[in-house]
């Protein structure tokens, strides 16, 4: 509670646009199999477990103790439930404070980044991650749930993000409240055998990760911009256009897209028409095409003629969705 109040002071002191409550769990490796990492083991936790369950928490790793986790199923399950309940209490503490702040700051957004407990149910025992509890909290507090898969899956088929996204879209209160967390960084060990030839997701693998995430969820985060190979970054926008459908015409394209797109043309094309309306380019000869179904025709003679629409105000760039 004291730490939560410190975070409240920080959030109240500056004009933040939101807060991300990220990866709230007990970092304990593989749980009971890693006693040197197991948490919590603080005297306060030992006292609380003894009071609630009549169990000696310090004895769960002692083979001579009646509470040894391998021989006492009740003690093991009680400790698992205790850890889950402690994390749920921590979530409630933070989210109740963040929600009150959000009501006073228009546009303030709350994001919770959590490991995929449904895809990896062992995380409940290992780390105390209980996705049922987190889903219930999402419906109560209406935060954006950003789902992250554990590291042991980062070298598996990138198409997994399609399944993860669609699964959680059915579970949250609003499908727009789901996001995916992609980790693109150098994490593979040289001696490890994986389906991929590089130590970091790059080239076609990274493009497929982005495409799969775009197909599975309305939004996602890449961790991190600094670790993505620079030569890959410029192609991510293309991979993001996973929902765009188009077909070639004699002099242009029929385009159908749920969001606005950018059509980059060679310098010889200085003008296009969208459903018969002339459009001049923005930066780097890019044409902003609104969401929906449109016919885009190329005006190949525009470079030698003057058009008054070039004098009109135009959008140079936009981070929103142009309808």
C-alpha positions as CSV (number, residue, x, y, z in Angstrom):
1,X,0.0,0.0,0.0
2,X,2.9,2.4,0.8
3,X,4.5,1.7,-2.6
4,X,1.2,2.2,-4.4
5,X,0.9,5.6,-2.8
6,X,4.4,6.5,-4.1
7,X,3.3,5.6,-7.6
8,X,0.2,7.7,-7.1
9,X,2.3,10.7,-6.3
10,X,4.3,10.2,-9.5
11,X,1.2,9.9,-11.6
12,X,-0.4,12.9,-10.0
13,X,2.7,15.1,-10.4
14,X,2.9,14.9,-14.2
15,X,0.6,14.9,-17.2
16,X,1.0,11.2,-18.1
17,X,-1.2,9.8,-20.9
18,X,-1.4,6.4,-19.1
19,X,0.2,3.8,-17.0
20,X,1.3,0.2,-17.7
21,X,1.1,-2.2,-14.8
22,X,3.6,-4.7,-16.3
23,X,4.5,-8.3,-15.4
24,X,3.3,-8.4,-11.9
25,X,4.3,-11.8,-10.6
26,X,6.7,-13.6,-8.3
27,X,9.9,-14.1,-10.3
28,X,10.7,-17.7,-9.1
29,X,12.0,-19.6,-12.1
30,X,10.1,-22.9,-12.1
31,X,8.5,-22.4,-8.8
32,X,9.0,-25.2,-6.3
33,X,11.7,-26.7,-8.5
34,X,13.9,-23.6,-7.8
35,X,13.8,-23.1,-4.1
36,X,16.7,-20.6,-4.3
37,X,14.5,-18.3,-6.3
38,X,11.2,-19.0,-4.6
39,X,9.2,-16.0,-3.3
40,X,7.8,-14.7,-1.1
41,X,9.8,-16.1,1.8
42,X,10.0,-13.0,3.9
43,X,9.2,-13.5,7.6
44,X,5.9,-11.5,7.1
45,X,4.8,-14.0,4.4
46,X,5.8,-16.9,6.7
47,X,3.7,-15.5,9.5
48,X,0.7,-14.9,7.2
49,X,0.8,-18.4,5.7
50,X,1.1,-19.9,9.2
51,X,-1.9,-17.9,10.3
52,X,-4.1,-18.6,7.3
53,X,-3.2,-22.2,6.6
54,X,-1.4,-23.5,9.7
55,X,1.7,-24.3,7.5
56,X,5.3,-23.6,8.1
57,X,6.3,-21.9,4.8
58,X,10.0,-22.3,5.6
59,X,9.5,-26.1,5.8
60,X,8.1,-26.6,2.2
61,X,11.6,-27.2,0.9
62,X,12.8,-29.4,3.8
63,X,12.5,-33.1,3.0
64,X,12.3,-33.8,6.8
65,X,9.4,-31.4,7.3
66,X,5.8,-32.6,7.4
67,X,5.1,-29.6,5.0
68,X,7.6,-30.7,2.3
69,X,5.9,-29.8,-1.0
70,X,6.7,-33.2,-2.6
71,X,4.9,-35.2,0.1
72,X,2.2,-32.8,1.3
73,X,-0.2,-31.8,-1.5
74,X,-2.3,-29.6,0.8
75,X,0.8,-27.5,1.8
76,X,1.8,-27.2,-1.9
77,X,-1.7,-26.1,-3.0
78,X,-2.1,-23.8,-0.1
79,X,1.2,-21.9,-1.0
80,X,0.1,-21.7,-4.6
81,X,-3.2,-20.2,-3.6
82,X,-1.5,-17.8,-1.2
83,X,0.7,-16.5,-3.9
84,X,-2.2,-16.1,-6.4
85,X,-4.2,-14.2,-3.8
86,X,-1.4,-11.9,-2.9
87,X,-0.9,-10.9,-6.5
88,X,-4.7,-10.4,-6.9
89,X,-4.6,-8.1,-3.9
90,X,-1.7,-6.2,-5.4
91,X,-3.5,-5.8,-8.7
92,X,-6.6,-4.5,-6.8
93,X,-4.6,-2.1,-4.8
94,X,-2.9,-0.6,-7.9
95,X,-5.9,-0.7,-10.2
96,X,-8.2,1.0,-7.8
97,X,-5.8,3.9,-7.5
98,X,-5.1,4.1,-11.2
99,X,-8.8,4.1,-12.0
100,X,-9.5,7.1,-9.7
101,X,-6.7,8.9,-11.5
102,X,-8.1,8.0,-14.9
103,X,-11.4,9.6,-14.0
104,X,-9.7,12.9,-13.5
105,X,-7.6,12.8,-16.6
106,X,-9.4,12.5,-20.0
107,X,-7.5,10.1,-22.3
108,X,-5.6,8.5,-19.5
109,X,-5.2,4.8,-20.3
110,X,-4.5,1.9,-18.0
111,X,-2.6,-1.1,-19.5
112,X,-1.9,-4.4,-17.7
113,X,0.9,-6.5,-19.3
114,X,0.5,-10.1,-18.1
115,X,2.0,-13.5,-19.1
116,X,-0.3,-15.8,-21.1
117,X,-1.5,-18.1,-18.3
118,X,-4.0,-20.0,-20.5
119,X,-1.3,-20.9,-23.1
120,X,1.2,-21.8,-20.3
121,X,-0.9,-22.9,-17.3
122,X,2.2,-23.9,-15.4
123,X,2.8,-20.2,-14.8
124,X,0.2,-20.3,-12.0
125,X,2.4,-22.6,-10.0
126,X,5.7,-21.2,-11.1
127,X,5.0,-17.5,-10.8
128,X,1.5,-17.0,-9.3
129,X,0.0,-15.9,-12.6
130,X,-3.7,-16.7,-12.6
131,X,-5.3,-15.4,-15.8
132,X,-8.8,-16.1,-14.6
133,X,-8.3,-13.5,-11.9
134,X,-6.8,-11.0,-14.3
135,X,-9.7,-11.4,-16.8
136,X,-12.1,-10.8,-13.9
137,X,-10.2,-7.6,-13.0
138,X,-10.2,-6.5,-16.7
139,X,-14.0,-6.7,-16.7
140,X,-14.1,-4.7,-13.5
141,X,-11.6,-2.0,-14.3
142,X,-11.8,-2.0,-18.1
143,X,-8.0,-1.7,-18.7
144,X,-6.3,-2.8,-21.9
145,X,-4.9,-6.3,-21.3
146,X,-1.6,-6.7,-23.0
147,X,-0.7,-10.4,-23.3
148,X,2.9,-11.7,-23.4
149,X,4.0,-15.2,-24.1
150,X,6.8,-16.6,-21.9
151,X,10.4,-16.7,-23.2
152,X,10.4,-20.5,-23.8
153,X,7.9,-19.9,-26.7
154,X,9.7,-17.1,-28.4
155,X,11.4,-19.5,-30.9
156,X,8.1,-21.3,-31.8
157,X,5.8,-20.6,-34.8
158,X,5.1,-16.8,-35.1
159,X,1.5,-17.7,-36.1
160,X,0.9,-18.4,-32.4
161,X,0.1,-14.7,-32.0
162,X,-3.0,-15.1,-34.2
163,X,-4.3,-17.8,-31.8
164,X,-3.4,-15.9,-28.7
165,X,-5.0,-12.7,-29.8
166,X,-8.2,-14.3,-31.0
167,X,-8.5,-16.3,-27.8
168,X,-8.3,-13.3,-25.5
169,X,-10.5,-11.2,-27.7
170,X,-13.3,-13.6,-26.7
171,X,-12.6,-13.3,-23.0
172,X,-12.2,-9.6,-22.3
173,X,-15.1,-7.1,-21.9
174,X,-14.4,-5.4,-25.2
175,X,-12.3,-6.8,-28.1
176,X,-10.6,-3.4,-28.5
177,X,-9.2,-3.8,-25.0
178,X,-6.7,-6.5,-26.1
179,X,-3.1,-6.0,-27.1
180,X,-0.1,-8.3,-27.7
181,X,3.5,-8.0,-26.4
182,X,6.1,-9.0,-29.0
183,X,9.7,-9.5,-27.7
184,X,12.2,-9.0,-30.6
185,X,15.7,-9.1,-29.1
186,X,18.8,-11.2,-29.0
187,X,17.9,-14.0,-26.5
188,X,18.8,-17.2,-28.3
189,X,21.9,-19.2,-27.2
190,X,24.4,-20.2,-29.8
191,X,24.3,-23.8,-28.8
192,X,20.5,-24.0,-28.8
193,X,18.7,-25.7,-31.7
194,X,15.8,-23.7,-33.0
195,X,13.9,-23.6,-36.3
196,X,15.5,-20.2,-37.0
197,X,19.1,-19.4,-38.1
198,X,19.7,-16.2,-36.2
199,X,20.1,-15.3,-32.5
200,X,17.5,-12.5,-32.9
201,X,14.2,-12.5,-34.8
202,X,15.1,-10.8,-38.0
203,X,14.1,-10.7,-41.7
204,X,11.1,-12.9,-42.7
205,X,10.7,-14.1,-39.1
206,X,10.3,-10.7,-37.6
207,X,7.9,-9.7,-40.5
208,X,5.8,-12.7,-39.8
209,X,5.7,-12.0,-36.1
210,X,4.3,-8.5,-36.8
211,X,1.9,-9.8,-39.4
212,X,0.6,-12.5,-37.0
213,X,0.2,-10.0,-34.2
214,X,-1.7,-7.6,-36.6
215,X,-4.1,-10.5,-37.5
216,X,-4.6,-11.6,-34.0
217,X,-5.1,-8.3,-32.2
218,X,-6.2,-4.7,-32.9
219,X,-2.9,-3.4,-31.3
220,X,0.4,-4.7,-30.1
221,X,3.7,-3.5,-28.6
222,X,7.2,-4.4,-29.7
223,X,10.0,-4.8,-27.1
224,X,12.0,-3.1,-28.0
225,X,12.8,-0.4,-30.6
226,X,16.4,-0.4,-29.7
227,X,16.9,-4.2,-30.2
228,X,15.1,-4.5,-33.5
229,X,17.5,-4.7,-36.4
230,X,17.3,-1.3,-38.2
231,X,17.0,-2.9,-41.6
232,X,13.8,-4.7,-40.4
233,X,12.1,-1.6,-38.9
234,X,11.3,0.1,-42.2
235,X,9.3,-3.0,-43.5
236,X,7.2,-3.4,-40.3
237,X,4.6,-1.0,-41.8
238,X,4.1,-3.4,-44.7
239,X,3.8,-6.4,-42.4
240,X,1.2,-4.5,-40.4
241,X,-1.1,-4.2,-43.4
242,X,-2.3,-7.7,-42.9
243,X,-6.0,-6.9,-43.3
244,X,-5.6,-4.9,-46.5
245,X,-7.0,-6.5,-49.7
246,X,-6.3,-5.1,-53.1
247,X,-6.3,-6.1,-56.8
248,X,-4.6,-4.5,-59.7
249,X,-6.5,-2.5,-62.4
250,X,-5.2,-1.4,-65.7
251,X,-4.3,2.0,-64.2
252,X,-4.4,1.6,-60.5
253,X,-6.0,-0.6,-57.7
254,X,-9.2,-1.6,-56.0
255,X,-8.4,-1.3,-52.3
256,X,-10.4,-2.6,-49.3
257,X,-9.1,-1.9,-45.8
258,X,-10.5,-1.6,-42.2
259,X,-8.0,1.2,-41.6
260,X,-6.4,4.0,-43.5
261,X,-3.2,3.0,-45.5
262,X,-0.3,4.7,-47.1
263,X,0.4,4.1,-50.8
264,X,4.0,4.8,-51.7
265,X,4.5,5.5,-55.4
266,X,7.6,6.2,-57.6
267,X,8.4,9.8,-58.3
268,X,7.0,9.5,-61.7
269,X,3.5,9.3,-60.1
270,X,2.8,12.7,-58.5
271,X,-1.0,12.4,-58.4
272,X,-3.6,9.8,-57.9
273,X,-7.4,9.9,-57.7
274,X,-9.4,8.2,-55.0
275,X,-12.9,7.4,-56.2
276,X,-12.5,10.2,-58.8
277,X,-11.2,12.8,-56.4
278,X,-7.6,14.0,-57.1
279,X,-5.1,13.5,-54.4
280,X,-1.5,14.9,-54.2
281,X,1.1,13.2,-52.1
282,X,2.4,14.0,-48.6
283,X,6.0,13.3,-47.6
284,X,8.2,11.0,-49.8
285,X,5.5,10.7,-52.4
286,X,3.2,8.8,-50.1
287,X,-0.6,9.0,-50.6
288,X,-2.9,8.6,-47.6
289,X,-5.9,6.4,-48.6
290,X,-8.9,6.4,-46.2
291,X,-10.3,3.3,-44.6
292,X,-13.0,1.4,-46.6
293,X,-13.4,0.3,-50.2
294,X,-11.9,2.6,-52.8
295,X,-10.7,2.8,-56.4
296,X,-7.3,4.3,-56.7
297,X,-6.3,5.5,-60.2
298,X,-2.8,6.7,-61.2
299,X,-2.6,10.0,-63.0
300,X,0.6,9.5,-65.0
301,X,0.4,12.8,-66.8
302,X,0.1,15.0,-63.7
303,X,3.8,15.8,-63.5
304,X,3.5,17.9,-66.7
305,X,0.3,19.7,-65.8
306,X,-0.9,22.1,-63.0
307,X,-3.8,21.1,-60.7
308,X,-5.4,23.6,-58.3
309,X,-5.9,20.9,-55.7
310,X,-2.2,21.0,-55.0
311,X,-2.8,24.4,-53.4
312,X,-5.3,23.0,-50.9
313,X,-4.5,22.1,-47.3
314,X,-3.5,18.4,-47.0
315,X,-2.6,15.9,-44.3
316,X,1.1,15.3,-44.2
317,X,1.0,12.5,-41.6
318,X,-1.4,11.0,-39.2
319,X,-1.2,8.4,-36.3
320,X,-5.0,7.9,-36.2
321,X,-7.4,6.2,-38.6
322,X,-8.6,8.3,-41.5
323,X,-12.2,7.3,-42.2
